[in-house]
Amino acid sequence: MIFVGGLMKMKMVERMFTVITIFGLFVFGKSEIYIVTIEGEPVTSYRGGVSGFEATAVESNEKLDVTSDSVSSYSHHLEHKHDTLLETLFDQGTYKKLYSYKHLINGFAVDISPEQAETLRRANGVKSVDKDWKVRKLTTHTPQFLGLPTGVWPTGGGFDRAGEDIVIGFVDSGIFPHHPSFGNQNTEPYGPLPKFRGKCEVHSDTKKSFCNGKIVGAQHFAEAAIAAGAFNPSVDYASPMDGDGHGSHTAAIAAGNNGIPVRMHGYEFGKASGMAPRARIAVYKALYRLFGGFVADVVAAIEQAVHDGVDILNLSVGPNSPAITRTTFLNPFDATLLSAVKAGVFVAQAAGNGGPFAKSLVSYSPWIVTVAAAVDDRRYKNHLTLGNGKILAGIGLSPATSLNQKYTLVAANDVGLDSSVMKFSHTDCQRPEVLNKNMIKGNILLCGYSFNFVIGTASVKKVAETAKKLGAIGFVLAVENVSPGTKFDPVPMGIPGILITDVSKSMELIDYYKASTLRDWTGRVKSFKGTGTIGNGLEPILHKSAPIVALFSARGPNIKDYSFRDADLLKPDILAPGSLIWASWSPNGTDEPNFMGENFAMVSGTSMAAPHIAGIAALLKQKHPHWSPAVIKSALMTTSNTLDRAKKPILAEQYSGSETMTFVSATPFDYGSGHVNPRAALDPGLVFDAGYEDYLGFLCTTPGIAYHELLNYTHHPCNYTLGHPYNLNTPSITVSHLVRSQTITRTVTNVDETETYTVTAKMAPAIAIEANPPSMTIKPGASHKLTVTLTVRSLTKSYSFGEVVLKGNRGHKVRIPVVAMGYKR
């Protein structure tokens, strides 16, 4: 499965056993989905050689021209080969081909039995047969926090031109097309996009297109989900319609319209905007609300996006479990993305939500930009003031109770209706019918935070609805015990309300309530004497200690295989806002119980961080249309910040020994190169470029990748070598196994005017570092070699961190992180 943005409950319905006939033999087996690659190059790599078919290969970073006769002819040829292979091996009716993959990889997805899969593996011309696996979702103010309105948008003509004619593709849970974030009524009309060839599905009921000029493509992919028995059309929608909320949210973060009022419960929380508000949106729905998604559907969606001509691809999605393949870099998913990058598409992927634990990443490959999540400078806090003067801190986006007036506190378990005692729990305040309205009206209702809130069967939204229906002035939700790492986000409420998340503060509330509540000998309440007031939680507090790496954001080091051996490649690549992000939501969405039925939601996850980078990449692509995906990645990374707004080193949320949250100094394993700085990225000075051949060199020199495995997915022999994978020309250096001394090479290219750079390097004491040359003068468009020598001084059994900085005499500053672990002196 694949995961998206926030947490998602996975469910896969097992398929019934079927009887199939293979070569006249009856074989009993459970039908499953497999992704198969076969001999022969896909369209993006085919250089000729097949009689009657001209070459179709694209050079590195070159767009694929699917309108050409040669591409169309060769595509049909490949699909015919797929069909012929299956028809030759199996009887009709014993298999179902779901997709033919022709442009990025050469193969197909098929629903067959394990026995048939073995037959395929042994067949001539078959290179790999991988059982499909699932994926999941990796679940406003940030344009201002990132400096876009004043520092970036003006360079592209203002917000009403920011991202003009750039198409961002979203492989996600679809889109709610009627949201004002995606409307075209209040903007200058969008012109035609001749370069884009996306399709627009039509709503089955209204017969209206999902596209409107802002949305230029809308398709859904569910063949694998249907074959697996996981798809429910009444819930999942057999269309691009977002039945979850996640897809609408990520699309709005990257490319939503500017200045959309965020209104809930009669209050405006600000105005929302995407990073590139004029960019176009292309939707490729392959994720669904109950089960996530299947790689076979996601690969088909990516294939279609590249075929259609997207410039940027956002993937707020990752594997639900390790791929079937041994290595992290080579599987149908990553190989498809490698070909997408070869075709000039920039790919941003969420790092994963498995933090703060080491090696929790779900995005591994160097051709992908892996995005970690930060907490930005906005915090929402609230407080409850008790009648004894004590002030208890909590959270809740709610209005305050009336000034200068105290209200009686009544606990839900003291105001239950007698007839309901045995059937339902009163304390979590999810059912107004089990509570006594006469005792609650005009008072503050006290409720308990149960395990039901953790698993999603109870919600703060429902507590607020219960309190309002019963006439309460407001409510308090007290957390009496909590599992380590439980994350509490503020929820918008239409009435005064607060969640007390600190167990010790909840105990203070409970002790006060007990002491001030008079009871008879049976325990029944005679009179409620406790009082309280709820503060105003609607206004955010801005902190200078931002950004901070979010607790949930997945951490490095990166791994090269599923034995979790360290890779010579830094991940994540970059940090972007991903905590408490306001953006559009689908009223049909069920991904967040507290925002069901709403048009906006405030959600956290690396799913929210990735579209920030996708949108900013669109701004760079608009200004520099000929930049390759690697150059855009380099510009983002080398100009990023490692200091927060108070000019102190960025911190990371982490567990302390008692499993309570604390703050520690962040490292490149938390934030990659640092927090994105869009304004600086527009003018990086020097860049580190890389292309398809370079990535093949990385794969060829990575220990543990078998030669035949490489050929299965790339169709290229290892005739190009870097010597070591750490010599891949990335804007970071990682040596996971440093023996004595190693010299690493990089090549920088000047994308500005002639400039002289001074080169400095520093490293933690266990590793000595030296960078050469000490200075260099580079002309426009010219390149220059840079070497960095690392030498083990002492063995610490831990990684050392450092950096190489190139300072130009015209003001550019280019910084790359350096990470190494010494194994032998």
TORNU-395421 format. One line per 4 residues: number of its first residue (from 1); their letters; for each residue x, y, z of C-alpha. Coordinates in steps of 0.05 Angstrom, whole numbers, always signed. Layout:
# TORNU-395421
NUM> A> X/Y/Z | ...
This chain:
# TORNU-395421
1> MIFV> +0/+0/+0 | +18/+72/-5 | +8/+122/+50 | -12/+195/+46
5> GGLM> -4/+258/+88 | -38/+242/+154 | -51/+174/+186 | -94/+126/+147
9> KMKM> -128/+62/+168 | -110/+8/+120 | -157/-47/+100 | -150/-97/+45
13> VERM> -205/-146/+30 | -176/-215/+15 | -196/-242/-52 | -236/-306/-55
17> FTVI> -200/-369/-77 | -210/-382/-151 | -199/-443/-193 | -155/-429/-253
21> TIFG> -130/-471/-310 | -58/-466/-333 | -36/-510/-390 | -94/-556/-377
25> LFVF> -78/-566/-303 | -124/-544/-247 | -87/-500/-197 | -116/-473/-134
29> GKSE> -90/-405/-114 | -109/-337/-88 | -109/-286/-144 | -59/-230/-132
33> IYIV> -32/-170/-169 | +39/-170/-199 | +80/-118/-234 | +120/-149/-291
37> TIEG> +177/-119/-331 | +199/-149/-397 | +257/-143/-445 | +258/-83/-490
41> EPVT> +267/-10/-473 | +209/+36/-454 | +193/+97/-497 | +238/+144/-457
45> SYRG> +299/+99/-468 | +288/+66/-535 | +347/+84/-582 | +324/+43/-642
49> GVSG> +342/-27/-664 | +273/-57/-672 | +256/-64/-745 | +203/-15/-767
53> FEAT> +206/+29/-706 | +246/+94/-700 | +282/+115/-637 | +241/+150/-584
57> AVES> +291/+160/-528 | +294/+228/-493 | +360/+258/-472 | +368/+272/-398
61> NEKL> +317/+325/-376 | +284/+327/-444 | +208/+328/-448 | +174/+268/-480
65> DVTS> +136/+284/-545 | +79/+235/-543 | +46/+267/-604 | +100/+241/-651
69> DSVS> +84/+182/-696 | +146/+145/-673 | +125/+148/-599 | +54/+127/-615
73> SYSH> +77/+70/-660 | +128/+43/-611 | +79/+48/-552 | +29/+5/-590
77> HLEH> +85/-44/-606 | +102/-52/-532 | +30/-62/-512 | +21/-114/-566
81> KHDT> +82/-151/-538 | +51/-150/-468 | -15/-178/-493 | +19/-231/-536
85> LLET> +61/-256/-478 | +0/-265/-433 | -42/-297/-488 | +14/-346/-504
89> LFDQ> +24/-368/-432 | -47/-369/-403 | -117/-387/-424 | -166/-330/-433
93> GTYK> -205/-316/-370 | -150/-341/-323 | -116/-273/-318 | -133/-199/-323
97> KLYS> -84/-147/-348 | -95/-83/-309 | -45/-35/-342 | +8/-33/-396
101> YKHL> +68/+9/-376 | +103/+35/-438 | +133/+103/-428 | +175/+100/-364
105> INGF> +183/+25/-354 | +167/-32/-402 | +118/-79/-370 | +48/-89/-344
109> AVDI> +6/-101/-282 | -33/-166/-282 | -81/-202/-235 | -59/-275/-233
113> SPEQ> -47/-333/-184 | +21/-344/-151 | +29/-406/-195 | +19/-364/-258
117> AETL> +69/-314/-231 | +121/-370/-227 | +105/-388/-299 | +117/-315/-319
121> RRAN> +184/-313/-281 | +209/-372/-322 | +184/-345/-388 | +233/-320/-441
125> GVKS> +236/-245/-444 | +211/-232/-374 | +259/-192/-330 | +223/-184/-264
129> VDKD> +158/-204/-230 | +142/-165/-167 | +81/-176/-124 | +44/-110/-116
133> WKVR> +47/-75/-49 | +7/-21/-16 | +20/+52/-5 | -9/+103/+44
137> KLTT> -19/+178/+52 | +34/+217/+92 | -9/+260/+127 | -55/+595/+106
141> HTPQ> +3/+624/+137 | +63/+591/+105 | +71/+636/+43 | +86/+694/+91
145> FLGL> +131/+651/+135 | +171/+632/+73 | +175/+703/+47 | +138/+690/-18
149> PTGV> +93/+752/-23 | +151/+802/-16 | +212/+763/-38 | +191/+714/-92
153> WPTG> +123/+728/-124 | +144/+799/-147 | +201/+769/-188 | +149/+731/-229
157> GGFD> +101/+789/-238 | +63/+784/-172 | +18/+731/-141 | -29/+733/-202
161> RAGE> +29/+708/-245 | +66/+663/-196 | +72/+595/-229 | +41/+617/-295
165> DIVI> +37/+560/-346 | +71/+510/-300 | +32/+445/-289 | +38/+409/-223
169> GFVD> +14/+336/-222 | -14/+307/-158 | -16/+232/-148 | -63/+232/-89
173> SGIF> -136/+221/-67 | -166/+266/-120 | -194/+336/-115 | -258/+373/-94
177> PHHP> -263/+416/-158 | -317/+463/-131 | -272/+493/-77 | -254/+567/-85
181> SFGN> -180/+549/-80 | -188/+516/-148 | -239/+562/-180 | -227/+607/-240
185> QNTE> -284/+657/-230 | -245/+711/-194 | -180/+707/-233 | -156/+728/-301
189> PYGP> -179/+675/-350 | -129/+619/-361 | -105/+612/-432 | -94/+546/-469
193> LPKF> -35/+501/-452 | -14/+470/-519 | +43/+432/-485 | -4/+395/-438
197> RGKC> -45/+336/-461 | -83/+316/-398 | -152/+285/-399 | -211/+309/-359
201> EVHS> -261/+258/-333 | -334/+277/-329 | -376/+273/-266 | -423/+214/-274
205> DTKK> -484/+251/-245 | -476/+323/-267 | -440/+306/-332 | -394/+366/-318
209> SFCN> -319/+363/-329 | -273/+362/-269 | -230/+413/-305 | -240/+488/-308
213> GKIV> -176/+520/-334 | -143/+520/-265 | -151/+445/-262 | -125/+420/-330
217> GAQH> -127/+345/-319 | -168/+299/-275 | -164/+223/-280 | -170/+165/-231
221> FAEA> -133/+98/-228 | -164/+40/-190 | -155/-24/-231 | -109/-56/-179
225> AIAA> -154/-35/-122 | -214/-64/-157 | -178/-129/-173 | -156/-135/-100
229> GAFN> -228/-127/-77 | -211/-65/-37 | -249/-13/-78 | -319/+9/-58
233> PSVD> -347/+57/-110 | -400/+85/-62 | -346/+107/-14 | -284/+114/-57
237> YASP> -316/+147/-118 | -299/+119/-187 | -278/+188/-209 | -226/+242/-191
241> MDGD> -273/+266/-135 | -236/+270/-69 | -271/+225/-19 | -216/+234/+32
245> GHGS> -194/+308/+36 | -120/+294/+31 | -113/+306/-44 | -151/+373/-42
249> HTAA> -106/+395/+16 | -40/+380/-18 | -62/+411/-84 | -83/+475/-49
253> IAAG> -16/+480/-11 | +23/+477/-76 | -22/+514/-125 | -85/+539/-92
257> NNGI> -112/+607/-110 | -87/+667/-71 | -127/+703/-17 | -181/+651/-3
261> PVRM> -214/+666/+65 | -208/+608/+113 | -275/+610/+150 | -301/+561/+201
265> HGYE> -355/+569/+253 | -364/+642/+235 | -291/+660/+246 | -238/+677/+193
269> FGKA> -171/+646/+209 | -135/+683/+154 | -129/+677/+79 | -101/+616/+44
273> SGMA> -55/+613/-16 | -15/+561/-52 | +60/+570/-61 | +49/+580/-136
277> PRAR> -22/+607/-139 | -24/+614/-215 | +3/+544/-230 | -44/+494/-262
281> IAVY> -66/+430/-227 | -68/+360/-258 | -101/+307/-215 | -83/+233/-217
285> KALY> -124/+199/-165 | -94/+133/-142 | -105/+136/-66 | -170/+121/-30
289> RLFG> -199/+135/+38 | -202/+66/+70 | -143/+27/+43 | -92/+77/+15
293> GFVA> -71/+52/-53 | -32/+1/-93 | +34/+11/-128 | +6/-16/-194
297> DVVA> -45/+41/-194 | +6/+93/-172 | +56/+73/-226 | +0/+78/-278
301> AIEQ> -16/+148/-251 | +57/+171/-255 | +63/+142/-326 | +1/+182/-347
305> AVHD> +26/+246/-314 | +92/+244/-352 | +55/+226/-416 | +10/+286/-406
309> GVDI> +68/+334/-397 | +68/+355/-323 | +128/+398/-301 | +126/+380/-227
313> LNLS> +101/+317/-193 | +79/+317/-120 | +77/+250/-83 | +51/+257/-12
317> VGPN> +52/+182/-10 | +99/+125/+10 | +102/+49/+18 | +60/+18/+73
321> SPAI> +113/-37/+78 | +181/-51/+46 | +179/-65/-29 | +186/-136/-52
325> TRTT> +254/-119/-82 | +317/-123/-41 | +344/-53/-53 | +310/+12/-38
329> FLNP> +330/+46/-103 | +307/-7/-152 | +234/-27/-154 | +177/-10/-202
333> FDAT> +160/+53/-163 | +229/+85/-159 | +248/+61/-229 | +186/+95/-257
337> LLSA> +206/+160/-221 | +277/+155/-249 | +248/+154/-319 | +202/+212/-301
341> VKAG> +262/+253/-279 | +298/+233/-343 | +239/+263/-380 | +250/+330/-343
345> VFVA> +198/+323/-288 | +216/+348/-218 | +191/+300/-164 | +177/+319/-92
349> QAAG> +160/+263/-43 | +142/+264/+30 | +196/+235/+75 | +147/+196/+118
353> NGGP> +115/+204/+186 | +155/+152/+224 | +196/+201/+264 | +231/+216/+308
357> FAKS> +263/+147/+301 | +326/+135/+259 | +320/+102/+191 | +245/+116/+188
361> LVSY> +246/+146/+118 | +202/+120/+61 | +235/+160/+5 | +305/+139/-13
365> SPWI> +329/+153/-84 | +375/+210/-106 | +331/+231/-165 | +273/+246/-117
369> VTVA> +271/+307/-71 | +253/+279/-2 | +218/+330/+42 | +218/+332/+118
373> AAVD> +166/+370/+159 | +176/+431/+202 | +135/+466/+255 | +131/+538/+232
377> DRRY> +127/+601/+275 | +52/+598/+289 | +26/+565/+353 | -45/+562/+379
381> KNHL> -54/+561/+454 | -112/+569/+502 | -125/+566/+577 | -177/+547/+629
385> TLGN> -181/+591/+691 | -210/+555/+752 | -251/+587/+807 | -191/+581/+854
389> GKIL> -149/+624/+808 | -107/+568/+777 | -94/+574/+703 | -89/+509/+664
393> AGIG> -57/+511/+594 | -88/+474/+536 | -106/+480/+462 | -169/+496/+425
397> LSPA> -185/+544/+368 | -246/+571/+403 | -277/+637/+425 | -274/+655/+499
401> TSLN> -330/+651/+549 | -360/+719/+568 | -313/+766/+603 | -321/+776/+678
405> QKYT> -367/+717/+685 | -352/+648/+715 | -390/+586/+695 | -407/+524/+734
409> LVAA> -367/+461/+716 | -407/+396/+708 | -375/+330/+691 | -407/+285/+639
413> NDVG> -405/+224/+685 | -447/+263/+736 | -501/+285/+688 | -517/+220/+651
417> LDSS> -588/+195/+641 | -599/+134/+685 | -628/+92/+629 | -564/+96/+588
421> VMKF> -513/+78/+641 | -503/+6/+619 | -504/+20/+544 | -458/+78/+531
425> SHTD> -399/+115/+561 | -418/+185/+582 | -348/+212/+592 | -325/+223/+521
429> CQRP> -387/+265/+505 | -401/+234/+436 | -476/+222/+447 | -519/+280/+470
433> EVLN> -578/+233/+480 | -546/+199/+540 | -534/+264/+578 | -583/+307/+619
437> KNMI> -594/+372/+582 | -626/+406/+642 | -563/+397/+684 | -516/+419/+628
441> KGNI> -551/+480/+599 | -513/+544/+614 | -454/+508/+645 | -385/+484/+622
445> LLCG> -386/+409/+607 | -326/+368/+629 | -309/+308/+585 | -255/+254/+585
449> YSFN> -206/+239/+529 | -213/+164/+516 | -178/+114/+471 | -235/+125/+422
453> FVIG> -204/+192/+404 | -138/+158/+387 | -169/+106/+340 | -215/+157/+307
457> TASV> -284/+133/+332 | -290/+196/+375 | -273/+267/+356 | -266/+336/+388
461> KKVA> -314/+361/+335 | -367/+314/+362 | -355/+337/+433 | -367/+409/+411
465> ETAK> -431/+388/+375 | -455/+351/+437 | -441/+410/+483 | -476/+459/+435
469> KLGA> -537/+414/+427 | -545/+409/+502 | -540/+484/+512 | -472/+484/+547
473> IGFV> -433/+549/+548 | -371/+510/+530 | -332/+446/+545 | -266/+420/+572
477> LAVE> -236/+355/+546 | -185/+329/+597 | -130/+278/+580 | -121/+234/+642
481> NVSP> -71/+185/+612 | -34/+184/+547 | +11/+139/+506 | +81/+164/+493
485> GTKF> +84/+205/+429 | +9/+220/+425 | +2/+283/+384 | -52/+334/+399
489> DPVP> -71/+386/+347 | -117/+446/+360 | -186/+439/+330 | -231/+496/+308
493> MGIP> -295/+500/+350 | -358/+540/+344 | -366/+547/+420 | -315/+558/+476
497> GILI> -275/+495/+485 | -207/+471/+507 | -167/+406/+507 | -122/+398/+568
501> TDVS> -65/+355/+541 | -19/+355/+602 | -40/+298/+647 | -16/+335/+710
505> KSME> -59/+395/+691 | -118/+349/+680 | -107/+320/+749 | -108/+391/+778
509> LIDY> -175/+402/+744 | -203/+336/+770 | -179/+349/+841 | -210/+418/+841
513> YKAS> -276/+391/+813 | -278/+335/+866 | -264/+383/+923 | -317/+433/+901
517> TLRD> -373/+384/+884 | -419/+364/+941 | -446/+293/+941 | -494/+251/+982
521> WTGR> -477/+184/+1014 | -492/+147/+948 | -444/+191/+909 | -497/+230/+873
525> VKSF> -483/+304/+864 | -522/+351/+911 | -492/+415/+882 | -438/+436/+833
529> KGTG> -394/+490/+863 | -334/+489/+817 | -329/+545/+766 | -284/+565/+708
533> TIGN> -274/+607/+646 | -245/+589/+578 | -197/+636/+543 | -193/+659/+471
537> GLEP> -155/+608/+429 | -169/+637/+361 | -108/+681/+354 | -40/+649/+339
541> ILHK> +23/+666/+376 | +84/+676/+332 | +149/+645/+357 | +220/+662/+336
545> SAPI> +244/+591/+352 | +220/+568/+284 | +226/+528/+243 | +232/+466/+286
549> VALF> +235/+395/+258 | +168/+362/+274 | +167/+302/+320 | +133/+258/+268
553> SARG> +179/+276/+210 | +218/+215/+188 | +293/+214/+201 | +356/+189/+167
557> PNIK> +405/+159/+157 | +382/+135/+89 | +384/+60/+75 | +405/+23/+11
561> DYSF> +368/-42/+24 | +315/-72/+69 | +368/-101/+114 | +373/-27/+135
565> RDAD> +446/-19/+115 | +466/+54/+110 | +470/+87/+41 | +523/+136/+17
569> LLKP> +468/+187/+3 | +437/+239/+49 | +362/+237/+62 | +318/+275/+75
573> DILA> +339/+329/+26 | +304/+390/+53 | +256/+416/+107 | +190/+452/+94
577> PGSL> +129/+471/+135 | +86/+410/+151 | +53/+421/+219 | -16/+451/+228
581> IWAS> -23/+473/+156 | -89/+506/+136 | -113/+489/+66 | -175/+468/+28
585> WSPN> -212/+405/+45 | -265/+362/+13 | -333/+364/+50 | -336/+290/+32
589> GTDE> -270/+278/+67 | -263/+229/+124 | -188/+229/+134 | -194/+277/+193
593> PNFM> -256/+266/+237 | -251/+336/+266 | -259/+367/+196 | -314/+324/+167
597> GENF> -362/+366/+127 | -316/+427/+127 | -285/+465/+69 | -218/+475/+104
601> AMVS> -175/+434/+149 | -112/+445/+190 | -71/+381/+182 | -1/+358/+198
605> GTSM> +46/+309/+162 | +104/+306/+113 | +47/+301/+63 | +37/+375/+76
609> AAPH> +112/+391/+70 | +122/+360/+1 | +72/+405/-36 | +107/+466/-6
613> IAGI> +169/+444/-44 | +129/+424/-106 | +99/+494/-109 | +165/+530/-97
617> AALL> +197/+486/-151 | +143/+511/-198 | +165/+583/-183 | +237/+564/-199
621> KQKH> +216/+528/-263 | +176/+589/-284 | +236/+635/-276 | +287/+585/-303
625> PHWS> +248/+542/-353 | +311/+505/-377 | +335/+483/-308 | +337/+407/-300
629> PAVI> +303/+373/-240 | +373/+364/-209 | +389/+438/-216 | +323/+458/-184
633> KSAL> +338/+409/-127 | +408/+438/-120 | +382/+510/-118 | +333/+492/-62
637> MTTS> +384/+454/-21 | +447/+497/-26 | +409/+560/-6 | +370/+530/+52
641> NTLD> +375/+554/+124 | +404/+517/+184 | +388/+574/+232 | +319/+592/+257
645> RAKK> +288/+661/+257 | +324/+678/+321 | +390/+662/+285 | +401/+601/+329
649> PILA> +414/+530/+303 | +349/+495/+283 | +321/+448/+336 | +285/+382/+328
653> EQYS> +228/+353/+370 | +252/+288/+401 | +235/+240/+457 | +273/+246/+522
657> GSET> +289/+185/+566 | +220/+189/+598 | +188/+189/+530 | +164/+260/+539
661> MTFV> +178/+309/+483 | +240/+353/+486 | +282/+394/+438 | +351/+375/+412
665> SATP> +399/+405/+362 | +378/+383/+293 | +426/+348/+245 | +424/+334/+170
669> FDYG> +389/+268/+186 | +331/+311/+211 | +329/+367/+159 | +375/+347/+102
673> SGHV> +408/+411/+78 | +363/+456/+120 | +297/+494/+116 | +276/+519/+47
677> NPRA> +291/+592/+30 | +252/+606/-34 | +279/+676/-46 | +352/+652/-44
681> ALDP> +335/+591/-86 | +316/+636/-145 | +388/+659/-149 | +434/+604/-123
685> GLVF> +498/+625/-159 | +526/+554/-167 | +489/+489/-177 | +505/+415/-175
689> DAGY> +474/+383/-237 | +462/+309/-251 | +426/+269/-303 | +403/+199/-320
693> EDYL> +474/+172/-334 | +497/+199/-267 | +441/+164/-231 | +458/+99/-267
697> GFLC> +530/+109/-244 | +505/+115/-172 | +465/+50/-179 | +524/+14/-212
701> TTPG> +572/+32/-156 | +525/+19/-98 | +547/-46/-65 | +493/-99/-61
705> IAYH> +457/-81/-125 | +461/-141/-171 | +478/-128/-244 | +417/-166/-269
709> ELLN> +373/-127/-222 | +399/-62/-251 | +385/-86/-322 | +314/-107/-302
713> YTHH> +294/-35/-289 | +342/+10/-328 | +357/-30/-391 | +427/-1/-390
717> PCNY> +492/-39/-377 | +541/-12/-325 | +588/+22/-374 | +591/+86/-335
721> TLGH> +621/+89/-266 | +632/+141/-212 | +680/+97/-174 | +638/+104/-111
725> PYNL> +564/+123/-100 | +584/+182/-57 | +614/+214/-120 | +545/+226/-149
729> NTPS> +541/+301/-161 | +490/+316/-107 | +489/+380/-64 | +508/+338/-3
733> ITVS> +563/+289/+16 | +552/+225/+55 | +604/+171/+68 | +572/+118/+112
737> HLVR> +635/+75/+119 | +697/+119/+119 | +761/+79/+121 | +823/+120/+134
741> SQTI> +818/+175/+81 | +773/+185/+21 | +770/+241/-31 | +701/+258/-58
745> TRTV> +691/+297/-123 | +637/+347/-141 | +626/+393/-201 | +595/+461/-194
749> TNVD> +565/+501/-251 | +555/+576/-251 | +484/+598/-269 | +499/+672/-258
753> ETET> +552/+722/-277 | +628/+712/-269 | +643/+705/-195 | +702/+686/-151
757> YTVT> +686/+638/-95 | +725/+624/-31 | +719/+552/-7 | +718/+534/+67
761> AKMA> +702/+469/+103 | +690/+448/+174 | +674/+382/+208 | +664/+352/+277
765> PAIA> +732/+334/+310 | +729/+259/+295 | +737/+271/+220 | +787/+318/+187
769> IEAN> +762/+354/+125 | +798/+391/+69 | +766/+423/+8 | +804/+442/-56
773> PPSM> +815/+488/-90 | +813/+542/-36 | +784/+590/-87 | +757/+590/-157
777> TIKP> +734/+640/-209 | +678/+614/-253 | +649/+646/-316 | +575/+643/-334
781> GASH> +555/+572/-354 | +624/+545/-337 | +637/+486/-290 | +692/+474/-240
785> KLTV> +714/+411/-203 | +715/+411/-127 | +747/+357/-83 | +733/+343/-10
789> TLTV> +780/+298/+29 | +755/+265/+93 | +804/+231/+141 | +787/+191/+203
793> RSLT> +819/+221/+266 | +783/+180/+319 | +731/+124/+320 | +666/+146/+354
797> KSYS> +616/+94/+328 | +571/+152/+308 | +564/+200/+250 | +601/+265/+246
801> FGEV> +571/+326/+213 | +601/+385/+176 | +595/+429/+115 | +630/+458/+55
805> VLKG> +614/+531/+41 | +630/+569/-23 | +624/+645/-14 | +623/+688/-76
809> NRGH> +648/+759/-82 | +581/+780/-111 | +543/+756/-50 | +524/+684/-66
813> KVRI> +532/+632/-12 | +530/+558/-31 | +530/+508/+26 | +528/+432/+24
817> PVVA> +523/+387/+86 | +576/+333/+98 | +561/+269/+137 | +610/+212/+151
821> MGYK> +623/+156/+200 | +695/+132/+211 | +708/+58/+212 | +784/+52/+209
825> R> +841/+101/+220
